[in-house]
Amino acid sequence: MALPFAIAAVAAHAGPAQVSDYRPVFEQCSKDSAQRLAIRRMTVDGEGMMLTVDPATLDTALERDGDWSCADTDDDRQKDTRYIRAIRSACAPQSDVAAKRQSFIANGGLTHGSPDGSFVTGDLCPSHRPLARRFLERLETPGTPVPLALSMSGGWLAGHPADFQWLREQEHAGALRITWVDHSYTHPYVPGRKLSDNFLLMAGVDMRAEILKTEQLLIANGETPSVFFRFPGLISNPALMKVAADHHLIVLGAGAWLAKSLSAKPGDIILVHPNGNEPAGLAIFANLLAAGKLPRPFRPLAEAPEGQSPE
């Protein structure tokens, strides 16, 4: 969900807001009866701000730090919250002996949620092709915002400012309910290279910068990052998983990468690429949707981790 403060800042500048001193923290914050966890601090156009998360609902918000009273906390003190349980479950080391022998993890993290319905996610990897706007418009239902998680790479946003603004317009018009997922900043990839030395596993990649620069870019452009992170190519390893967990992110996999799986089961986190790079997956999604073969309803991604609090 976009934050009014950030939107106003962007409008005032007719361009990105100035976001500086962006850094991870972990603090317990209170304001009146409200309780939040702060996971990032920063300065936005000269004002101190925090990225906060509700540990029960997993909703994030950008808050003025002067409005809250905060103190340092840690994972152990928050271990019983839904938030920390979700992080630990998604980033848990693989127990399978064969998987331990692998030099990489394929499709690690959260892949399924509630058995009722499914979760639609779209990856926006760097692409020279335009956003598949017609595909997204087919998802829209008059009067009901469609929950959609978009995995944003910094390279895609930098190359598609008009498409990004179109997405924001759809969101503000109530057509889409977008969850902004961190998908790394550079999204490195070399075709044909072995997976154990590709994507974020390539030498010289700074995982911390890949995470934080993407979040900072989203905030500068008027949106609020979620607590989810999806690895490019769904390829990771235990060390990168630990960095994601240390930055308090829930790693997101896919129960149904439609271009590969061709179908989806109830509870699946569905993956397509509306960035123009994988039209086959969009066609499969459209055909399944028309035939009534996609698990409904489509649910917000924040409902996927176990233990969703009733609203």
C-alpha positions as CSV (number, residue, x, y, z in Angstrom):
1,M,0.0,0.0,0.0
2,A,1.4,3.4,-0.9
3,L,2.0,5.9,1.8
4,P,0.4,9.3,1.6
5,F,3.5,11.0,2.9
6,A,5.7,9.5,0.2
7,I,3.2,10.2,-2.5
8,A,3.1,13.9,-1.5
9,A,6.8,14.1,-1.5
10,V,7.1,12.7,-5.0
11,A,4.3,15.0,-6.2
12,A,6.1,18.0,-4.7
13,H,9.3,17.2,-6.5
14,A,7.7,16.1,-9.8
15,G,10.2,13.3,-9.4
16,P,11.7,10.9,-6.8
17,A,12.0,12.0,-3.2
18,Q,15.4,12.2,-1.6
19,V,16.0,9.1,0.5
20,S,19.3,8.9,2.4
21,D,20.9,7.2,5.4
22,Y,18.9,4.1,4.7
23,R,19.8,1.4,7.1
24,P,18.4,-1.8,8.8
25,V,17.2,-1.7,12.4
26,F,15.0,-3.8,14.6
27,E,13.0,-1.9,17.2
28,Q,9.8,-2.3,19.2
29,C,7.7,0.9,18.7
30,S,4.6,2.2,20.3
31,K,2.2,5.1,19.7
32,D,-0.9,5.3,21.9
33,S,-2.2,1.8,21.7
34,A,-0.5,0.9,18.5
35,Q,2.5,-1.5,18.4
36,R,4.8,-1.9,15.4
37,L,8.3,-3.2,14.7
38,A,10.7,-0.8,12.9
39,I,13.0,-2.7,10.4
40,R,14.5,0.3,8.6
41,R,15.4,3.9,9.4
42,M,16.1,6.6,6.9
43,T,15.8,10.3,6.0
44,V,13.2,11.3,3.4
45,D,13.5,14.9,2.2
46,G,15.3,15.8,5.4
47,E,12.8,14.2,7.7
48,G,13.5,11.1,9.9
49,M,11.3,8.1,8.9
50,M,10.9,4.4,9.6
51,L,9.7,1.4,7.7
52,T,7.5,-0.5,10.1
53,V,5.7,-3.8,10.1
54,D,2.7,-5.0,12.0
55,P,3.9,-8.3,13.4
56,A,0.5,-9.9,13.2
57,T,-0.8,-8.8,9.8
58,L,2.6,-8.2,8.1
59,D,1.4,-4.9,6.7
60,T,4.2,-2.3,6.3
61,A,4.0,1.5,6.6
62,L,6.4,4.4,6.4
63,E,6.1,6.4,9.6
64,R,7.7,9.6,11.0
65,D,10.1,8.5,13.7
66,G,9.2,11.4,16.0
67,D,5.6,10.1,16.3
68,W,6.7,6.8,17.9
69,S,8.5,5.7,21.0
70,C,11.0,2.9,20.1
71,A,13.6,0.7,21.8
72,D,15.9,-2.0,20.4
73,T,14.6,-5.5,20.2
74,D,15.8,-8.8,18.8
75,D,14.4,-12.0,17.1
76,D,14.4,-14.0,20.3
77,R,12.1,-11.4,22.1
78,Q,9.8,-11.4,19.1
79,K,10.0,-15.2,18.4
80,D,6.3,-15.8,19.1
81,T,5.1,-13.2,16.7
82,R,3.6,-14.3,13.4
83,Y,6.3,-12.2,11.6
84,I,9.3,-13.9,13.1
85,R,7.8,-17.3,12.7
86,A,7.2,-16.6,9.0
87,I,10.8,-15.4,8.5
88,R,12.2,-18.5,10.3
89,S,10.0,-20.9,8.4
90,A,10.7,-19.4,5.0
91,C,14.5,-19.2,5.5
92,A,14.9,-22.4,7.4
93,P,17.8,-24.6,6.3
94,Q,16.8,-27.5,4.1
95,S,16.7,-30.8,5.9
96,D,16.8,-33.1,2.9
97,V,20.2,-34.8,2.7
98,A,20.4,-34.5,-1.1
99,A,19.5,-30.9,-1.0
100,K,22.3,-30.3,1.5
101,R,24.8,-31.6,-1.1
102,Q,23.6,-29.1,-3.7
103,S,25.6,-25.9,-4.2
104,F,22.4,-23.9,-4.5
105,I,18.8,-23.9,-3.3
106,A,16.1,-23.9,-6.0
107,N,12.7,-22.4,-5.1
108,G,13.4,-22.0,-1.4
109,G,11.1,-20.1,0.8
110,L,7.4,-19.7,1.0
111,T,5.6,-21.5,-1.8
112,H,2.1,-22.2,-0.4
113,G,-0.5,-20.5,1.8
114,S,-4.1,-21.1,2.7
115,P,-5.7,-24.1,0.9
116,D,-8.6,-21.9,-0.1
117,G,-7.7,-19.8,-3.2
118,S,-4.3,-18.8,-4.4
119,F,-1.8,-15.9,-4.5
120,V,-0.9,-14.2,-7.8
121,T,2.6,-12.9,-8.0
122,G,4.4,-11.3,-11.0
123,D,8.1,-10.8,-11.4
124,L,9.4,-7.6,-12.9
125,C,12.9,-8.6,-13.9
126,P,14.9,-6.2,-16.0
127,S,13.5,-6.2,-19.5
128,H,13.6,-4.3,-22.8
129,R,9.9,-5.2,-23.4
130,P,7.0,-3.1,-22.1
131,L,4.8,-4.1,-19.2
132,A,2.0,-6.5,-20.1
133,R,-0.7,-4.0,-19.3
134,R,-3.5,-5.9,-21.1
135,F,-2.8,-9.0,-19.0
136,L,-3.1,-7.0,-15.8
137,E,-6.3,-5.3,-17.0
138,R,-7.8,-8.7,-17.5
139,L,-7.3,-9.4,-13.8
140,E,-9.2,-6.3,-12.7
141,T,-12.7,-6.6,-11.3
142,P,-14.9,-3.5,-11.2
143,G,-15.3,-2.3,-7.6
144,T,-13.0,-4.9,-6.1
145,P,-9.2,-4.3,-6.1
146,V,-7.4,-7.5,-7.2
147,P,-4.6,-8.6,-4.8
148,L,-1.4,-8.8,-6.8
149,A,2.2,-9.1,-5.5
150,L,4.8,-7.6,-7.9
151,S,8.5,-8.5,-7.4
152,M,10.3,-5.3,-8.3
153,S,13.9,-5.2,-9.5
154,G,15.7,-1.9,-9.5
155,G,16.7,-2.5,-13.1
156,W,13.1,-2.8,-14.2
157,L,11.9,0.3,-12.4
158,A,14.8,2.4,-13.8
159,G,14.0,1.3,-17.4
160,H,10.2,1.5,-17.2
161,P,9.2,4.7,-15.3
162,A,6.0,5.1,-17.4
163,D,4.9,1.5,-16.7
164,F,5.6,2.0,-13.0
165,Q,3.5,5.1,-12.9
166,W,0.7,3.2,-14.7
167,L,0.8,0.5,-12.0
168,R,0.6,3.2,-9.3
169,E,-2.4,4.8,-11.1
170,Q,-4.2,1.4,-11.2
171,E,-3.5,1.0,-7.6
172,H,-4.7,4.4,-6.6
173,A,-7.8,4.0,-8.8
174,G,-8.7,0.9,-6.7
175,A,-8.2,-1.6,-9.6
176,L,-5.2,-3.4,-8.1
177,R,-4.1,-4.0,-4.6
178,I,-0.4,-4.3,-5.0
179,T,2.1,-5.8,-2.6
180,W,5.6,-4.6,-3.6
181,V,8.1,-7.4,-3.2
182,D,11.9,-6.8,-3.3
183,H,13.4,-8.7,-6.3
184,S,17.0,-7.4,-5.9
185,Y,18.5,-4.3,-7.4
186,T,20.6,-5.5,-10.4
187,H,19.0,-9.0,-10.9
188,P,22.3,-10.4,-12.3
189,Y,22.0,-13.3,-14.8
190,V,24.2,-14.8,-17.4
191,P,22.4,-17.2,-19.9
192,G,24.0,-20.7,-20.0
193,R,26.0,-20.3,-16.8
194,K,25.6,-23.0,-14.2
195,L,23.0,-22.1,-11.5
196,S,25.6,-22.4,-8.6
197,D,27.4,-19.4,-10.2
198,N,24.5,-17.4,-11.5
199,F,21.9,-14.8,-10.4
200,L,22.8,-13.6,-6.9
201,L,25.3,-16.4,-6.4
202,M,27.8,-14.8,-8.8
203,A,31.0,-13.6,-7.4
204,G,31.1,-10.0,-6.2
205,V,27.3,-9.7,-5.6
206,D,26.6,-7.6,-2.5
207,M,23.3,-9.1,-1.1
208,R,22.8,-6.4,1.5
209,A,23.0,-3.7,-1.2
210,E,20.7,-5.7,-3.5
211,I,18.1,-5.7,-0.8
212,L,18.4,-2.2,0.6
213,K,18.8,-0.3,-2.7
214,T,15.6,-1.7,-4.1
215,E,13.6,-0.8,-1.0
216,Q,15.1,2.7,-1.1
217,L,14.2,3.1,-4.7
218,L,10.6,2.1,-4.1
219,I,10.3,4.5,-1.2
220,A,11.9,7.3,-3.3
221,N,9.2,6.7,-6.0
222,G,6.3,6.8,-3.6
223,E,5.6,3.2,-2.7
224,T,6.1,1.1,0.5
225,P,8.2,-2.1,0.4
226,S,6.6,-5.2,1.9
227,V,8.4,-7.7,4.1
228,F,8.9,-10.2,1.2
229,F,11.9,-10.9,-0.9
230,R,12.1,-13.1,-4.0
231,F,15.4,-14.3,-5.3
232,P,16.0,-13.9,-9.0
233,G,15.5,-17.2,-10.8
234,L,14.3,-18.5,-7.4
235,I,18.0,-19.5,-6.9
236,S,19.7,-18.9,-3.6
237,N,22.0,-20.7,-1.1
238,P,22.1,-20.9,2.7
239,A,24.3,-17.9,3.1
240,L,22.0,-15.7,1.0
241,M,19.0,-17.0,2.9
242,K,20.6,-15.9,6.1
243,V,21.2,-12.4,4.8
244,A,17.5,-12.2,3.9
245,A,16.5,-13.4,7.4
246,D,19.0,-11.0,9.1
247,H,17.3,-8.2,7.2
248,H,13.9,-9.4,8.5
249,L,12.5,-10.5,5.1
250,I,10.3,-13.5,4.3
251,V,11.7,-15.3,1.3
252,L,9.1,-16.0,-1.4
253,G,9.2,-19.0,-3.7
254,A,6.5,-20.3,-6.0
255,G,4.1,-23.2,-5.8
256,A,3.2,-22.8,-9.5
257,W,5.6,-21.2,-12.0
258,L,3.0,-21.4,-14.7
259,A,5.3,-21.4,-17.7
260,K,6.8,-24.5,-16.2
261,S,4.1,-26.2,-14.1
262,L,1.1,-25.4,-16.5
263,S,-1.4,-25.6,-13.7
264,A,-2.0,-24.4,-10.1
265,K,-3.3,-26.1,-7.0
266,P,-5.3,-24.5,-4.2
267,G,-3.0,-22.6,-1.9
268,D,-0.3,-22.1,-4.5
269,I,1.7,-19.0,-4.8
270,I,1.4,-18.5,-8.6
271,L,4.3,-17.0,-10.6
272,V,4.1,-15.2,-13.9
273,H,6.3,-12.6,-15.6
274,P,4.3,-9.5,-16.8
275,N,7.6,-7.8,-17.8
276,G,7.3,-9.2,-21.3
277,N,10.0,-11.8,-21.0
278,E,7.7,-14.8,-20.6
279,P,4.5,-14.5,-22.6
280,A,3.8,-18.3,-22.4
281,G,3.1,-18.0,-18.7
282,L,0.7,-15.2,-19.2
283,A,-1.1,-17.2,-21.9
284,I,-1.4,-20.2,-19.6
285,F,-2.7,-18.0,-16.8
286,A,-5.3,-16.4,-19.1
287,N,-6.5,-19.8,-20.4
288,L,-6.8,-21.3,-16.9
289,L,-8.6,-18.2,-15.7
290,A,-11.1,-18.3,-18.6
291,A,-11.7,-22.0,-18.0
292,G,-12.3,-21.4,-14.3
293,K,-9.3,-23.6,-13.4
294,L,-7.4,-21.2,-11.2
295,P,-8.0,-21.6,-7.5
296,R,-10.1,-18.7,-6.3
297,P,-10.3,-16.3,-4.6
298,F,-7.0,-14.6,-5.3
299,R,-5.7,-13.6,-1.9
300,P,-3.3,-10.9,-0.6
301,L,0.2,-12.3,-0.2
302,A,0.3,-11.2,3.5
303,E,-2.2,-13.9,4.2
304,A,0.0,-16.7,2.9
305,P,2.4,-17.2,5.9
306,E,0.9,-19.5,8.5
307,G,-1.1,-17.9,11.3
308,Q,-3.0,-15.1,9.7
309,S,-4.8,-13.1,12.3
310,P,-8.5,-12.8,11.7
311,E,-9.7,-9.4,10.6
